[in-house]
Amino acid sequence: MKPQQFITMPFNLALLAVTMVIGLLLPQCATLAASGVTINGVVPLPDYSSSSQGHPYSKGPVRSRATVNGRSLKEMGGKTYSSTPVQGPVILRDLGALPPPVWRMAKAIFEASQSDSLEALRMPIEMNEMPPSFGATAIDTADPVEQLRNLSPSGEDEEILNALFDTLTSGFVHVGQNTPYEAFVWPYFAYYPISSLNSEQREELRQLLPPEIFQQTMQSGQYSYFILGISPDGVWQYFFKEQ
């Protein structure tokens, strides 16, 4: 055997060993990638099929815009941890992250809120098997539109329509997971400690509430205005004034 063969043979064996190791690792790497797990713990951005651009409840190109407390996951490095204080739920603002049935109902209510009459809300109301609850103070009548109209002290449709519009354009929360009371609720202030609001959130609350209600809310520390809830299966559960 020639001397140079003692050099080439170990090299060939080493190359063969490296090739075998790579061959074993590639399928495992593919499996990890498919599961969304990465070595540094960062999860790829989710792709929500109902995500939309521009108008909040309009159809549009699919693109992930998930946010936590107003910060995009991209800004947070793709990590899905919550920056919400422990005493409050996660504030959601990405309408595209809603389950499709919830998004469809919210869209129907939102579009009706831009009309001139509460009659436009009859369609989303009738999307339910049963009418939504409009609170304990709702008048006793079989017509749910009249119940809605009664929520306005002035009796004018515009007040309720504006309240619905403003409520659905605010942040929201997902509450009651794994219970019969699970729902997506607008606005998030109904489940968020008022004392924990930052300056931007307080201004957001000021824009949502009439001046006297805003002062009352800041003094009492309890949200006391309109609240809307939709269950994960898209049923409009309630819309009433929180007392």
PLY file of the C-alpha trace (Angstrom):
ply
format ascii 1.0
element vertex 243
property float x
property float y
property float z
element edge 242
property int vertex1
property int vertex2
end_header
0.00 0.00 0.00
1.38 3.39 -0.94
2.04 5.94 1.82
-0.35 8.54 0.42
-3.27 6.15 0.91
-2.89 6.49 4.68
-3.70 10.20 4.17
-6.62 9.92 1.76
-8.47 7.08 3.47
-9.00 8.80 6.85
-10.14 11.94 4.99
-12.64 9.95 2.96
-13.98 8.29 6.09
-14.35 11.63 7.83
-16.17 13.08 4.85
-18.51 10.09 4.82
-19.24 10.53 8.53
-20.06 14.24 8.11
-22.39 13.44 5.21
-24.22 10.82 7.27
-24.69 13.25 10.18
-26.10 15.95 7.88
-28.42 13.39 6.33
-29.76 12.48 9.76
-30.21 16.11 10.89
-31.96 17.50 7.81
-35.32 15.69 8.37
-35.32 16.79 12.03
-34.66 20.42 11.03
-37.50 20.23 8.54
-39.83 18.91 11.25
-38.87 21.74 13.62
-39.41 24.32 10.93
-42.83 22.91 10.11
-43.88 23.03 13.75
-42.89 26.70 14.07
-40.15 25.94 16.61
-36.79 27.58 16.14
-33.52 27.23 17.98
-33.66 30.71 19.50
-37.25 30.31 20.69
-38.75 32.83 18.29
-42.02 31.71 16.76
-42.71 32.78 13.16
-45.42 35.39 12.70
-48.91 33.83 12.48
-50.88 34.09 9.26
-54.51 34.99 9.98
-56.80 34.18 7.08
-59.26 36.96 7.92
-56.67 39.71 8.28
-57.47 42.86 6.33
-55.83 46.10 5.39
-57.20 49.64 5.50
-60.82 49.68 6.60
-60.98 47.71 9.87
-63.84 45.42 8.87
-63.23 45.25 5.13
-61.93 42.38 3.05
-58.36 42.62 1.84
-55.11 40.79 1.20
-54.08 38.23 3.78
-51.25 39.47 5.93
-50.41 39.06 9.61
-50.85 42.22 11.65
-51.13 40.70 15.12
-50.48 43.14 17.94
-50.14 43.06 21.71
-50.96 46.32 23.47
-50.56 48.15 20.18
-47.10 46.73 19.41
-46.74 44.46 16.40
-45.16 41.04 16.81
-42.57 42.16 14.27
-41.57 45.00 16.59
-41.38 42.50 19.44
-39.00 40.26 17.50
-41.69 37.73 16.66
-42.11 36.71 20.30
-45.65 36.24 21.51
-45.20 37.15 25.15
-47.55 39.72 26.67
-46.43 43.07 28.00
-49.75 43.65 29.75
-49.58 44.29 33.51
-50.52 41.23 35.54
-53.69 42.87 36.82
-55.17 43.34 33.34
-55.91 41.15 30.31
-54.06 41.37 27.00
-55.33 44.32 24.95
-56.03 43.24 21.37
-56.25 45.57 18.39
-55.76 43.31 15.40
-59.22 42.67 13.96
-57.68 40.19 11.55
-56.79 37.96 14.48
-60.46 37.42 15.35
-61.97 34.01 14.60
-63.81 34.30 11.24
-67.33 33.98 12.78
-66.56 36.79 15.25
-65.08 38.95 12.49
-68.18 38.48 10.32
-70.55 39.50 13.10
-68.42 42.48 14.16
-68.25 43.58 10.52
-72.04 43.37 10.15
-72.62 45.44 13.29
-69.93 47.94 12.31
-71.37 48.49 8.85
-74.88 48.92 10.28
-73.55 51.50 12.76
-72.64 53.76 9.84
-76.23 54.01 8.64
-78.79 56.67 9.57
-81.24 54.36 11.31
-81.19 51.61 13.90
-83.26 49.58 11.45
-79.95 48.70 9.77
-79.08 46.66 12.87
-82.00 44.32 12.31
-79.85 42.26 9.92
-76.99 41.48 12.37
-79.57 40.95 15.13
-81.34 38.36 12.98
-78.02 36.60 12.28
-78.50 35.26 15.83
-80.94 32.51 16.74
-81.97 34.73 19.66
-81.67 38.53 19.87
-78.71 39.85 21.87
-79.24 41.02 25.41
-79.54 44.78 25.69
-79.31 44.85 29.46
-81.58 44.64 32.46
-82.96 48.12 31.80
-84.14 47.32 28.26
-87.86 47.81 27.74
-90.08 44.76 27.63
-90.92 44.53 23.95
-90.62 41.85 21.30
-88.87 44.28 18.93
-85.10 44.24 19.61
-84.59 47.43 17.58
-86.93 49.25 19.93
-85.00 47.82 22.87
-81.83 49.28 21.36
-83.48 52.64 20.78
-84.53 52.72 24.42
-80.86 52.64 25.48
-80.57 56.23 24.30
-81.72 58.80 26.90
-82.66 61.13 24.06
-84.40 58.39 22.10
-82.37 59.28 19.01
-80.91 56.58 16.80
-77.71 58.54 16.20
-76.57 58.23 19.81
-76.70 54.41 19.76
-75.20 54.20 16.27
-72.29 56.42 17.30
-71.77 54.37 20.46
-71.63 51.15 18.44
-69.19 52.67 15.95
-66.86 54.05 18.65
-67.04 50.83 20.68
-66.07 48.60 17.75
-63.15 50.82 16.73
-61.56 50.57 20.17
-59.28 47.84 21.49
-60.86 44.64 22.74
-60.14 41.67 25.01
-60.69 37.92 24.91
-62.18 36.83 28.23
-63.67 33.72 29.87
-61.58 31.20 27.94
-62.64 27.60 28.60
-65.88 28.71 30.27
-69.46 29.09 28.99
-68.94 32.88 29.18
-66.05 33.09 26.72
-66.33 36.18 24.54
-64.52 38.89 22.66
-65.46 42.13 24.39
-65.29 45.78 23.27
-63.97 48.09 24.61
-61.10 46.68 26.63
-61.70 49.32 29.32
-64.55 47.19 30.67
-62.01 44.54 31.78
-58.93 46.68 32.30
-58.09 48.49 35.57
-58.64 52.19 34.95
-55.86 53.04 37.41
-53.36 51.21 35.18
-54.10 53.24 32.05
-51.19 55.19 30.62
-51.57 58.70 29.19
-52.37 57.47 25.67
-55.00 55.05 26.96
-56.60 57.74 29.11
-56.86 59.96 26.05
-58.37 57.04 24.12
-60.94 56.64 26.91
-61.66 60.37 26.84
-62.42 60.17 23.13
-64.78 57.24 23.68
-66.87 58.60 26.56
-69.04 61.70 26.98
-67.24 64.24 29.25
-69.41 63.60 32.30
-69.06 59.81 31.97
-65.30 60.15 31.55
-65.01 62.14 34.79
-67.21 59.61 36.59
-65.10 56.72 35.28
-61.81 58.31 36.31
-63.14 59.08 39.79
-64.71 55.67 40.43
-62.04 53.62 38.68
-64.81 51.59 37.03
-65.81 51.70 33.37
-69.49 52.62 33.07
-70.55 52.93 29.46
-71.46 50.72 26.51
-69.99 47.22 26.29
-70.37 44.72 23.44
-69.66 40.98 23.50
-69.48 38.35 20.74
-68.89 34.67 21.51
-66.22 32.69 19.58
-68.90 31.09 17.39
-69.98 34.53 16.15
-73.11 34.97 18.27
-73.76 38.59 19.28
-74.28 38.09 23.00
-74.93 41.57 24.38
-74.73 45.33 24.03
-75.65 47.45 27.01
-74.47 50.18 29.33
-72.18 48.89 32.04
-73.42 50.15 35.40
0 1
1 2
2 3
3 4
4 5
5 6
6 7
7 8
8 9
9 10
10 11
11 12
12 13
13 14
14 15
15 16
16 17
17 18
18 19
19 20
20 21
21 22
22 23
23 24
24 25
25 26
26 27
27 28
28 29
29 30
30 31
31 32
32 33
33 34
34 35
35 36
36 37
37 38
38 39
39 40
40 41
41 42
42 43
43 44
44 45
45 46
46 47
47 48
48 49
49 50
50 51
51 52
52 53
53 54
54 55
55 56
56 57
57 58
58 59
59 60
60 61
61 62
62 63
63 64
64 65
65 66
66 67
67 68
68 69
69 70
70 71
71 72
72 73
73 74
74 75
75 76
76 77
77 78
78 79
79 80
80 81
81 82
82 83
83 84
84 85
85 86
86 87
87 88
88 89
89 90
90 91
91 92
92 93
93 94
94 95
95 96
96 97
97 98
98 99
99 100
100 101
101 102
102 103
103 104
104 105
105 106
106 107
107 108
108 109
109 110
110 111
111 112
112 113
113 114
114 115
115 116
116 117
117 118
118 119
119 120
120 121
121 122
122 123
123 124
124 125
125 126
126 127
127 128
128 129
129 130
130 131
131 132
132 133
133 134
134 135
135 136
136 137
137 138
138 139
139 140
140 141
141 142
142 143
143 144
144 145
145 146
146 147
147 148
148 149
149 150
150 151
151 152
152 153
153 154
154 155
155 156
156 157
157 158
158 159
159 160
160 161
161 162
162 163
163 164
164 165
165 166
166 167
167 168
168 169
169 170
170 171
171 172
172 173
173 174
174 175
175 176
176 177
177 178
178 179
179 180
180 181
181 182
182 183
183 184
184 185
185 186
186 187
187 188
188 189
189 190
190 191
191 192
192 193
193 194
194 195
195 196
196 197
197 198
198 199
199 200
200 201
201 202
202 203
203 204
204 205
205 206
206 207
207 208
208 209
209 210
210 211
211 212
212 213
213 214
214 215
215 216
216 217
217 218
218 219
219 220
220 221
221 222
222 223
223 224
224 225
225 226
226 227
227 228
228 229
229 230
230 231
231 232
232 233
233 234
234 235
235 236
236 237
237 238
238 239
239 240
240 241
241 242
